[in-house]
Amino acid sequence: MLDCVPYWYAPGVGDQFKLLFGLWTRPAAAMGAILDRGSALFALAAGLGATALLQLYGRLPFGFFMPMVVLALVYVPGVLALGALFGRLGPIGGVFQRDYSPLFTCAAMAWAAAALPAAVVGFNVPAQALSGVALAALGYFAVLMFFAVRTISGLGNAAAAGVIGLSWVPLVAVAFLWGTLRYVLGWLASPFFLFYAWYFLGGELSNLGSGWRSRQSFHRMLEAAAVNPHDGDAQYQLGLIYQERRQYTEAIRRFQNAVAIDPEQTDAHFQLGSAAVPSIDRGQAEA
């Protein structure tokens, strides 16, 4: 039954706003929650809305839809390619199929979380301070994307920071070709083109989210099974998920629950010891 749920499904709009606002307080945990319960449709709307708010104040020299188009067509594919290259995550095709939808959702949410405060601050500061506000917003977006890459791909801190540090390269290429690309992207973002693109390519676009939909469904089933006080395996499987995302506090809690339910579960004992070992690359503190 859960497999019939579309990949943009969310428990509720209120929950999605909580995920968005969580990026301001606990970005690492919020990215994990977006991966489990995030909605691509809400993330797109939030990104467009935040950019429209900036546009409303006359702070942007381009259309409100352009950042989302650049994220979807340039930035996210570039980050995936860099992750596949330096993180040794496998063939780029497989990485793109598996991680494009969740990474775009996290990137759109990150853009919204960075742009909303910038719009508020930018409206209340003199024109000469706007460049500083823009740099601060872009810096915060990069920090959020660090957590997104680390959570989705499981890369270490150094590798994730390297991927984000190099993610400006495709954007520089876009900047050099901006005159031509602005015209092309504006045409691609027209309502008529989007309608026909969805009509003819909707099935292919939906397939991009199929793997993410399956992982979200699996996580929901594990959470439901973990309610059973006698199901240690569900706690163990959830611990593995959080450990892969480098959310070690939650992983340790899940492994401890599994051991408490079944003291003879050797795998949970081993993973509990592995997750508890201090490591510079891991970092026990979760933002």
N, C-alpha and C positions, 0 to 999 in steps of 0.2 A: 504493500500500500504506500509505504514511504517513497518507493522508487518512482511513483507517479507525480511526486511533488516537483514542480519546475525549479530550476537552479536559482531563479531570482526570488523564490519564496522567502518570506520572513514571518516570524511569529506575530509581529505587529509593528506598526510605525513607531509607536512609543518605544519599543525595544530597540529599534534601529537608531533612534535619537540617543538613547543611552549608550549605544556602542560608539556613536560619533563623539559624544561629549566625553566618553571614557578616554579618548585619545589625548585629552588635555590633562588628565590626572595619572592614568596608568597605561601608557601607550603599549607596552609589551603585552600585558594581559588583554587589552582591548583588541589588539590585532589577532590574538588567538580566538577571542570571542567572535570577531568578524569572520574568521575562517570557519567557525562552527555554525553561526547563525546569521551571517551577513547576507544582505540582499543587493545584487548587482543593480537592480532597478532603482532602489533607494539611493545607493551610492552615486549613480549617475545623476539622479535628480538633485542630490545634495551638492555635488560638484558644480552642476549648472547653476543652481540657486546661489551658491557662494560667489561664483564668478559674475552672475547677474547683479548681485549686490555691489560688487566692485564697479561694474559697468554703470550702475545707477548713479554712482558718485562721480562718474567721468574719469576714473583712474586708469582705464585700460585703453590702449590704442587698437584693440581688435575685438571681434564679436565675442559674446559671452560663451558661445559653444566651442570656441577654438581650443582652450586648454584641454577639454575632454577629448577632442579629436586628436590633439598631439599626444596626450597620454595613451590613447587607444592604439594609434597607428605608429608611434615613434618611441615614446619613452618606455612603455611596458615591454614591447618586443625587444628593445635594446637591453633592458635590465635582464630579461630572460636569457638573451644571448650571452651576456657577460657572465651570468650565473652558471650557465652550461659550460662556458669556456674555462673559467677560473675555479668554479666549484666542483667540476667534474660530476655533474648531475646526470649525465647521460646525453643521448642524441638530442639536438635542439628541437627536432620535431616532437619527440616524446615530452620534453620539458614544456614546450609551447602548449601541447594538447592538455597536459596535466595542470599547469600552473597559470595559464593566461587569465582565466576568469577570476580566480581568487586574487591574483596580483592586481588586476585592473580594479577590482572592487576595493581592495585595500588602498590602492593609489588614489582612487577617486575620493574615498573617505578622508585620506590624508590631506588631499588638496583642499577639501571643504574645511577640515579642522584648521588648516593653516591660513586659508583665505578669509574666513569669517572674522577672526580677530583683526586681521590686516585691514579689512573693510571698515571696521569700527574705529580703529586707531587712525587710519588714513583719513577718515572724514573729519577728524578733530585735530590734525596737525597741519602746520604750514606746508606749502608746496615743496620747499627746500628739504623737508625731512622725509618726503615720500620714498626716496631711494633707499634710505635706511630701513624704513618699514618693509619695503619690498624684499630687501636682502634678508631681513629677519624672518619673514614669512617663508622664503625659499629655504633658508637654513633649517627652519622647523620642519618643513616638508621633507627635507633630506633625512632628518633624524627619524621621523615617522616611517619613512621608506626603509631605513636601516632595520627597524623592528619588523616591518612587513616581510622583507627579504629573509631575515633570520628565522621568522616564524614559519613561513611557507616552505622554504627550501631546507631548513635545518642547518644552514651554514654556520660556521663559527663567527665570533665577533669580528675577527680580523678579515675573514673572507667577505662577510656581508658589508663591512665598511669599505673594502676595496671595490666591490661591485657598485656601491652607491657613489663612491668617489669618482669612478669612471663613467657613471651614467650620464654625465654632462656631454660626453663625446658625441652621441647621436644628436643631441640638442644643438651643439655647435654646427654640425652639418646642416641641420634644419635652418639655423640662423643665416648661414651663408646663402641658402637657396630660398629665403623667406619670401621674396617677391613673387616667385613662381608658385611656391607651395601654398602661399596664402590664397592665391586665386584658385588653385586646384582643390585645396582642402575646403574652401568656402563652397565650391561647387559640390563636392562630395557630401557636405553637411546640409545641403538643401533638402527640404522636406520631400520633394519629388524623388530625388535620388535615394534617400533613406527608405522611402516606401517601396520602391522597386528592388532595392538591395535586400530588404527584409523579405519581400515576396519570393525572390528567386534564391536567396542564400540563407533564409531563416533556419532551415534545417541544419545547415553546416554550422551556423553561428550557435545554435542550440547545442550541437555536439561538443562545442568547446567547453561548455559547462557540465557535461555529463559526468566527467570524473569527479568534479567538485561536488555535484549533487549527490553522487554515491557516497563520498566521504562524509558529507553533512548528514546523510541518512544513517550511515553506520554509527556516527558519533551520537546521534539522537537515540538510536537503539541501545547503544552501550550505556548512555545516561539513564535510560528507562530501566535497563537490566540492573544497573548499580543500585537502584532503590531496594532491590532484594537484599536483605542483610546476610544471606547465605551464598551469594554469588561473588566469589572472590575473583573469578576470571575476568568479569566485566571491569572490576577495579584495576586489575593488572593491565588489561588492554588499554584502558584510559591512561594509565600511568605511562605506557609506552608512547602513546600519542603525545602527551605533554613533554616527555623526555626528548622526543624527536624535535619538538618545537623549541627546546631549551627553556621551557618553563619548569624549572627544577623544583620549585617550592610545591607546586601542584602535583608534579610527578611523584615526589617523595610522599606526599599525603595519600595518593592513590595506592602506591606500593605498600605503605603502612596499613591501609585498610585491607588490602589483599592478604597480607601476612596475619593480621588480626582475625580474619575470617578463616583462613587455612594456614596454620603455622608450618605445615609441611610443604608448602608451595615453594620449592627451591628457586624457581625462576624469579619470583617476586623478591626473595631474599637477595639474590645476586644483583638484580636491577636496583634494589634499594641501596645496596652498598655502592654500586657504580654511580648512582645519581647523587649520593651524599659526599663523594670524594671532591674536595675543593679543587678548582681548576681556574687558572687565569683566563683561559679561552671561554669557558662557560660563563663564569660569573654567577654567583648565587643570588645576588640581588636582582629583583625584577622591578623595572620602573613602573 
